[in-house]
Amino acid sequence: METLFYERLKEYFKDDYDLVLEKLKSESKKSFFINGIKANSDVILKMIDFNYQKTINPKVYYYDDEVSIGKTKVYELGLIYPQELSASLPALIADTSDVHLAIDLASAPGGKTINILNRLSENALLIANEIDYKRAQVLVSNLERSGFSNVIITNKKTSDFHHLDGSVDLVILDAPCSGEGMIKKYPEIIKEYSLANINQCAKRQSEILEDAYRLLKKGGQLIYSTCTFAYEEDEKQVQDFLKRHRDMKLKKFKIADKEYEGMAKFTFLDDMEGQFMAYMIKEEEGEARQVKYKKTVSNKLVEDFIKDNLNLDNYYLYEQNGHYYLSLQALIDLKDHVLRYAIYLGDIIKNRFEPSHHLYRAIALKDSYKNVYHLSEEEYDAYVKGLELDADVKNGYYALFYKDMQFAYGKASNGKIKNKYPKGLRKTY
Ligand SMILES: C[S@@+](CC[C@H](N)C(=O)[O-])C[C@H]1O[C@@H](n2cnc3c(N)ncnc32)[C@H](O)[C@@H]1O
């Protein structure tokens, strides 16, 4: 199958084929995305103690290969997200000024979701969906670390959202694909390469595109992307979709001051991996359904916890599968296979309310915690390893801050802050 791969690469890159083969020998440049909802870029960049360089995306920076980014404090604090440059570009296309409801249909591990959430207003709501349960768990953890709260995370098929048909302002479909653009990272793709797989991917993409189409309201935007060069999954996929739906139109967009006529492709020749993107608008009214909102609940134990620990006048309290969720806006009812409704507040365990880590990561609540404790660098290093702290504070739950960034909570009792940092996140090195 290797022969077919190189034949198609030659067909695609034509005169640049030899150059592409050269580029394939070098490693991809590593980069990270600045999660600007936590602090402005200058503040975050000042906290970075390794070398970095600008890219064409003002929020993405290259960094040196030797850095283990997942072990840095800026990563732990959710201030950066490792992401290859080309993968960050589709989210730049959308006009987010009037988006109230967005959906990312294939969201895990969450790169594009984090990109687009950085551009949406905090009053907008985004549904981050991932069909694969294990990958959806990674998505939950990435969005929690990044501090978002205007998100509902679901683990559904893309055809399970028909009750939102005609209601969505922005649909992002970063489709499962044959992944030709990822071969530097996953060279095994070449060995498994086949036309049958490309055709199967194309068929699946066209089915998901149909779901995307139905969800869009009039004027709604669709961003379709893949990380492959295959024409069947990219240009042809989009052209076929436009033929099936005459009310969908390609729209011009700009990336780094260059204008594109509705579609763009970044490749090894741009010193990136591979990313195809198309930007489309729905011009006609769709078949809109009445969106139903989820019923709020009331529970004295939970409400007493909120009263004692948060300065919040208005909030919505929800319950799903025994877990409690808090939102600052009314949420759509998405029925089953919902992993998170906005902020995971916590659970009632043995007749006591136990808060969740997410409650203390959500940026929207940064100024709402009643008890706050600021850690020194030494205390922070100890806490993320799972140690308890000595602190002369009154008993109760505390939002823990490091360098003015909230990152966790602890329970103060008799001069100690007991460690509540999730075991899976603790530093063992
Ligand atoms: C390219 S990845 C998404 C990457 C993600 N958008 C990001 O930026 O981090 C495509 C995703 O589609 C999911 N997927 C696979 N089959 C699918 C299907 N039939 N419907 C919807 N999603 C599917 C995969 O599990 C995978 O997480």
The ligand as an SDF file (V2000), in Angstrom:
LIG
                    3D

 27 29  0  0  0  0  0  0  0  0999 V2000
   -9.9460   14.5860   13.5850 C   0  0  0  0  0  0  0  0  0  0  0  0
  -10.5610   13.9000   15.0160 S   0  0  0  0  0  0  0  0  0  0  0  0
  -11.1450   15.2940   15.9070 C   0  0  0  0  0  0  0  0  0  0  0  0
  -10.0630   16.1620   16.4870 C   0  0  0  0  0  0  0  0  0  0  0  0
  -10.5860   17.3280   17.2860 C   0  0  0  0  0  0  0  0  0  0  0  0
  -11.5420   18.1140   16.5370 N   0  0  0  0  0  0  0  0  0  0  0  0
   -9.4870   18.2350   17.7840 C   0  0  0  0  0  0  0  0  0  0  0  0
   -9.2560   19.2960   17.1880 O   0  0  0  0  0  0  0  0  0  0  0  0
   -8.8570   17.9060   18.8040 O   0  0  0  0  0  0  0  0  0  0  0  0
  -12.0390   13.1560   14.4820 C   0  0  0  0  0  0  0  0  0  0  0  0
  -12.9150   12.5940   15.5940 C   0  0  0  0  0  0  0  0  0  0  0  0
  -14.0540   11.9890   14.9530 O   0  0  0  0  0  0  0  0  0  0  0  0
  -14.4730   10.9080   15.7620 C   0  0  0  0  0  0  0  0  0  0  0  0
  -15.3150    9.9940   14.9420 N   0  0  0  0  0  0  0  0  0  0  0  0
  -15.0110    8.7820   14.4410 C   0  0  0  0  0  0  0  0  0  0  0  0
  -16.0640    8.2590   13.7840 N   0  0  0  0  0  0  0  0  0  0  0  0
  -17.0500    9.1440   13.8710 C   0  0  0  0  0  0  0  0  0  0  0  0
  -18.4020    9.1710   13.4210 C   0  0  0  0  0  0  0  0  0  0  0  0
  -18.9240    8.1760   12.7140 N   0  0  0  0  0  0  0  0  0  0  0  0
  -19.1430   10.2510   13.7390 N   0  0  0  0  0  0  0  0  0  0  0  0
  -18.6170   11.2810   14.4260 C   0  0  0  0  0  0  0  0  0  0  0  0
  -17.3510   11.3060   14.8840 N   0  0  0  0  0  0  0  0  0  0  0  0
  -16.5800   10.2560   14.6150 C   0  0  0  0  0  0  0  0  0  0  0  0
  -13.1770   10.2890   16.2400 C   0  0  0  0  0  0  0  0  0  0  0  0
  -13.3810    9.5440   17.4130 O   0  0  0  0  0  0  0  0  0  0  0  0
  -12.2710   11.5060   16.4400 C   0  0  0  0  0  0  0  0  0  0  0  0
  -12.2450   11.9020   17.7840 O   0  0  0  0  0  0  0  0  0  0  0  0
  1  2  1  0
  2  3  1  0
  2 10  1  0
  3  4  1  0
  4  5  1  0
  5  6  1  0
  5  7  1  0
  7  8  2  0
  7  9  1  0
 10 11  1  0
 11 12  1  0
 11 26  1  0
 12 13  1  0
 13 14  1  0
 13 24  1  0
 14 15  1  0
 14 23  1  0
 15 16  2  0
 16 17  1  0
 17 18  1  0
 17 23  2  0
 18 19  1  0
 18 20  2  0
 20 21  1  0
 21 22  2  0
 22 23  1  0
 24 25  1  0
 24 26  1  0
 26 27  1  0
M  CHG  2   2   1   9  -1
M  END
$$$$
